């Protein structure tokens, strides 16, 4: 799963909603090679405003399972599909693996690394 964040438009969406092999957050910016405090603040504000999660001090994003499920529902709907029992099983397994790996905080939010990409 890849959470896409367009910093110029404030849009957050999910790609690869059916892929449980990893979780990343891709921030799209005009200058990906020049990530500074302003870009980090914009990313933090965008994911918080969308309800998807928040940023950790270490530069990782924390995303709630409810937000991931909601983003996946929208993405599946755009593909003309719905989330079914197989999706829920895969999602539960992904969250379990993340917890066993130490990537889930005490509130249940999942840590995602941030990748900076060209808008």
C-alpha positions in Angstrom: 0.0 0.0 0.0 1.2 3.5 -0.8 -0.4 6.5 0.7 0.0 9.3 -1.8 0.1 12.9 -0.6 0.0 15.8 -3.1 1.4 18.8 -1.1 0.4 21.4 -3.7 -3.2 20.3 -3.7 -3.6 18.9 -0.2 -5.0 15.6 -1.6 -4.4 12.2 0.1 -5.3 8.9 -1.6 -4.2 5.3 -1.6 -2.6 3.3 -4.4 -2.0 -0.4 -4.2 -5.0 -0.9 -1.8 -4.9 -4.6 -2.5 -1.1 -5.0 -1.8 -0.3 -6.0 1.8 3.5 -6.4 1.2 4.4 -3.0 2.6 3.3 0.5 3.6 4.8 3.7 2.5 3.8 7.3 2.3 4.8 9.2 -0.9 4.9 13.0 -0.6 4.7 14.7 -4.0 6.4 18.0 -4.1 7.8 20.4 -6.7 11.3 20.0 -5.3 11.8 16.5 -3.8 15.5 16.9 -3.5 15.1 19.9 -1.3 13.1 18.6 1.6 13.2 21.2 4.4 11.2 22.2 7.5 8.6 23.9 5.4 8.0 20.7 3.3 7.8 18.6 6.4 5.3 21.0 8.0 3.2 20.9 4.8 3.3 17.1 4.9 2.3 17.0 8.5 -0.5 19.5 8.1 -1.9 17.7 5.0 -2.0 14.2 6.6 -3.4 15.6 9.8 -6.1 17.7 8.0 -7.1 14.6 5.9 -7.5 12.5 9.1 -5.0 10.0 7.8 -2.5 10.4 10.6 0.4 12.5 11.8 4.2 12.8 11.7 6.6 11.4 14.2 9.6 13.5 15.3 11.9 10.9 13.6 10.3 11.8 10.2 8.0 8.8 9.9 4.3 9.0 9.3 1.9 7.3 11.7 -1.3 6.2 10.0 -4.4 4.8 11.8 -5.8 1.5 10.6 -9.2 3.2 10.3 -7.8 5.8 7.9 -6.1 3.1 5.9 -9.4 1.2 5.6 -11.2 4.4 4.6 -8.7 5.2 2.0 -8.8 1.6 0.7 -12.6 1.8 0.5 -12.4 4.9 -1.7 -9.7 3.4 -3.9 -11.6 0.1 -4.3 -14.8 2.0 -5.2 -12.9 4.0 -7.8 -11.9 0.6 -9.3 -15.5 -0.5 -9.2 -14.9 -3.0 -6.3 -15.6 -3.3 -2.6 -13.4 -4.5 0.2 -14.4 -8.1 1.1 -13.4 -10.8 3.6 -10.2 -11.6 1.7 -9.1 -7.9 1.9 -9.9 -7.8 5.6 -7.9 -11.0 6.2 -4.9 -9.5 4.3 -5.2 -6.2 6.1 -5.3 -7.9 9.5 -2.2 -10.0 8.6 -0.4 -6.8 7.5 -1.3 -5.1 10.8 -0.2 -8.1 12.8 3.1 -8.3 11.0 3.6 -4.5 11.5 2.9 -5.0 15.2 5.3 -7.9 15.5 8.0 -5.8 13.8 7.6 -2.9 16.2 6.0 -0.6 13.6 2.7 0.0 15.6 2.6 2.6 18.4 0.6 2.3 21.6 -2.4 3.9 20.0 -2.5 1.3 17.2 -1.2 3.7 14.5 1.2 2.1 11.9 4.5 3.6 11.0 5.1 4.3 7.4 8.4 5.6 5.9 8.2 8.7 3.8 9.4 8.9 0.2 9.7 12.3 -1.4 8.7 12.3 -5.1 8.4 14.8 -7.9 4.9 16.3 -8.3 
